């Protein structure tokens, strides 16, 4: 029995270390993120029994997402693995005053 079950997409985030800009960056930070996965992980770390429902690609990125969330204590038994699919990606460049994130 779970205390919290979330349902949603996760994305791969590629971020430039602050205060660098994309045009001058030599490295990118790789993280996963998605509101529902983030909430499930945070609540699991607070001691709740959580599960996350979603679909992931059958590739190393999908495995990384599952491994990271499981490492936070999230039950990923309801995650469907789909061959031939991809993980969404977004890019983040942190702002420095007066630029916001």
C-alpha positions in Angstrom: 0.0 0.0 0.0 1.3 3.4 -1.0 0.8 6.7 0.8 1.2 8.6 -2.5 1.1 7.6 -6.2 2.1 10.2 -8.9 1.5 10.0 -12.6 3.5 12.0 -15.1 6.4 12.5 -17.5 10.1 13.0 -16.7 12.5 15.0 -18.8 16.3 15.0 -19.1 17.7 18.4 -18.2 20.9 19.7 -19.6 22.1 22.8 -17.7 25.0 25.1 -18.1 26.9 25.5 -14.8 26.2 29.0 -13.5 27.2 31.7 -14.5 28.3 30.3 -17.9 26.3 30.7 -21.1 25.5 28.0 -23.7 27.7 29.7 -26.3 30.8 29.4 -24.0 30.0 26.3 -22.0 32.4 23.3 -22.2 30.3 21.0 -19.9 26.7 20.5 -19.1 25.1 19.2 -15.9 22.8 16.2 -16.6 19.8 15.8 -14.3 16.3 14.4 -14.5 13.2 16.3 -13.6 9.5 16.3 -13.7 7.0 17.6 -11.2 5.4 14.3 -10.4 8.7 12.4 -10.1 10.2 15.1 -8.0 7.2 15.1 -5.6 7.4 11.3 -5.3 11.1 11.4 -4.6 10.8 14.2 -2.0 8.0 12.4 -0.2 9.8 9.1 -0.3 12.8 10.8 1.3 10.5 12.1 4.0 9.4 8.6 4.8 6.2 8.1 2.8 5.7 5.0 0.6 5.5 6.4 -2.9 5.1 5.1 -6.4 5.4 6.8 -9.8 3.5 5.8 -12.9 4.9 6.6 -16.3 6.5 5.3 -19.4 10.2 5.3 -20.2 12.3 4.4 -23.2 14.1 1.1 -23.3 17.6 2.6 -23.4 20.3 3.8 -20.9 18.5 7.1 -20.3 15.3 5.3 -19.3 17.3 3.0 -17.0 19.0 6.0 -15.4 15.7 7.6 -14.6 14.4 4.4 -13.0 17.6 3.9 -11.1 17.7 7.4 -9.7 14.1 7.4 -8.6 14.4 3.9 -7.1 17.5 5.2 -5.2 15.3 7.8 -3.6 12.9 5.1 -2.5 10.2 5.5 -5.2 8.5 2.4 -6.3 8.8 2.2 -10.1 7.0 -1.1 -10.6 4.2 0.7 -12.5 6.6 2.3 -15.0 6.2 0.8 -18.5 9.3 0.4 -20.6 8.7 1.1 -24.3 11.2 0.1 -27.0 11.8 2.6 -29.8 10.9 5.7 -27.8 12.9 8.6 -26.5 13.1 10.7 -23.4 12.2 14.4 -23.6 15.1 16.9 -23.2 15.3 20.5 -22.2 18.1 22.9 -21.8 18.5 25.3 -18.9 20.7 28.4 -18.7 20.7 30.0 -15.2 20.3 33.7 -15.2 22.5 36.2 -13.4 21.1 39.6 -12.4 19.2 41.1 -14.0 18.4 37.9 -16.0 16.0 35.5 -14.3 16.3 31.7 -14.7 
